[in-house]
Every structure is written in structure tokens, then in C-alpha cells.
Amino acid sequence: MTRKLPNTIRRNGPALAAAAVLLAVWQAVCSVGLVPGYMLPSPIEVASALVKDWPALWENAQITLQEAFYGLALGVAIGFVFAVLMDAFDVLYRAFYPILVITQTIPTVAIAPLLVLWFGYEMTPKIILIILVTFFPVTVGLLDGFRAVDPDAVGLLRSMGAGRWQIFRYLKCPSALPHFFSGLRIAAAYSVVGAVISEWLGGFGGLGVYMTRVKKAYAFDKMFAVIILISVISLALMALVELAERRCMPYRHLREKS
């Protein structure tokens, strides 16, 4: 416990110091009038807008979080199934992996209007868009983990009479966990961004809809407050993924505790 606090300070201190410097420079630029206030609100104004509009922000954040949760859960499930099937059947890997890569070259903003046109302004098109942006990092991460397994270890288990399911359960799945959580961390951040982008193009609530409204009203302090809230939510989701990783793989973090 006595070593944990210094280690935490040493690990996060530079980032906190850099953030403090950036905020100080930002405030100084706004205070001396180098940039008009209607173009760049000061950090104090942004913080004030965040506090004053918190009820409206939280109400819309709940909608965005709900969309992100459903889309992320379905994206992870679909990504897991795709990864397992493509690892088990090489013909599926050669057939579908290039298609998965091509899908990631299509801008999300270009897909969102089509989804709204096909499925309306409710939650369905938003969840579909989140699935499209989250299942790819999970699928690729798991595939890399499955294919990084030592062939000698696979051969050893087969020589001991292990079947395909046992090899998957006791060797491939545990070996792929680090890759899975790396992809899940990215997918968690993408889920919130995907939800906001889909809300820009149509919807009845959510942080994306709220951001569009305050932008049209030229309330840029409120717009910056929304951006900060989106960043905080994304970081919180990534922290939850890291917590789950620590619970599933405590052996990877023993070195940090020592």
C-alpha cells in the first residue's frame, strides 16, 4: 500500500501535469482576448456550463449510454462468433476477413444517413451503427490471439487426446484474452463515439442531439461541456474494461503490485 501511491503518482503525474499546463494556456489565451469568447470559451465558462446544464446533460447521456451498451454488447457477441468461426474454418477466414477490412474503410458518417433512412429515427439504426464500429476490433483482436497460440502447445494437447473444444477452452481462449481486452478497450471508446455520430443525423434525444441543438444556438460553452462529458464517459468505459481485465487476468498485474 505504501508503494502503490508513489507508483500511481509516478505513472500518472506527467499526464496530469501536461493537462494542467494545457488548461492554463487555454485560460490565458481566453483571458487576454487572443481568441474571441464566442469562438473559444474559457475552461471556467465550460465548467460553469457543465454544472448549470448538468440535468439536461445527464438526461441525454443516459440515452447515449443505453445505445452504447446495447450496441457494444451485440458487437462483442457478434465479433466473438465471427472470430471463432473464422479461426475454426480457414475458408471462412479467407472469404470474410478481406470483407471485414473493407467495411472499415467506409466512413461512419456515410453509413449513418442510410441507416436512418432504412430504420427511422428510433434506437435501432444507432445500435446497428455501434455494432458496425465495435465488432471489428473485437474480431481482429480475438483472431490475432487465436492464431498466436504456440503450435507446439496445440500439438501437445492433441497428443494427449484433447479435442478441438478442449484445445479452444484450455489453450486458445486463455491465450487470446490479452488481445480480446485490447480490442474491447477500443470498442468501448468507439461505442460512445458511434452513438453520438448516429445521433447527429437524427434522433429525439442523446448527447449528439443535444450537441446539435447547442451548436445551432451558438452556445459553444455548452458544446465544449458535451465534448468533455463524452470524453469522460469514454474514459470511464475503458476503465471498466481495464477493471474486468484485472479480474480475469490478475497475473498480468502482479508486477505492478510488487
Secondary structure as GFF3:
##gff-version 3
##sequence-region A 1 258
A	DSSP	alpha_helix	4	31	.	.	.	ID=ss1
A	DSSP	alpha_helix	43	52	.	.	.	ID=ss2
A	DSSP	alpha_helix	54	88	.	.	.	ID=ss3
A	DSSP	alpha_helix	90	103	.	.	.	ID=ss4
A	DSSP	alpha_helix	108	119	.	.	.	ID=ss5
A	DSSP	alpha_helix	124	147	.	.	.	ID=ss6
A	DSSP	alpha_helix	151	159	.	.	.	ID=ss7
A	DSSP	alpha_helix	164	167	.	.	.	ID=ss8
A	DSSP	pi_helix	168	172	.	.	.	ID=ss9
A	DSSP	alpha_helix	173	200	.	.	.	ID=ss10
A	DSSP	alpha_helix	207	216	.	.	.	ID=ss11
A	DSSP	alpha_helix	220	248	.	.	.	ID=ss12
A	DSSP	three_ten_helix	250	253	.	.	.	ID=ss13
A	DSSP	alpha_helix	254	257	.	.	.	ID=ss14
###
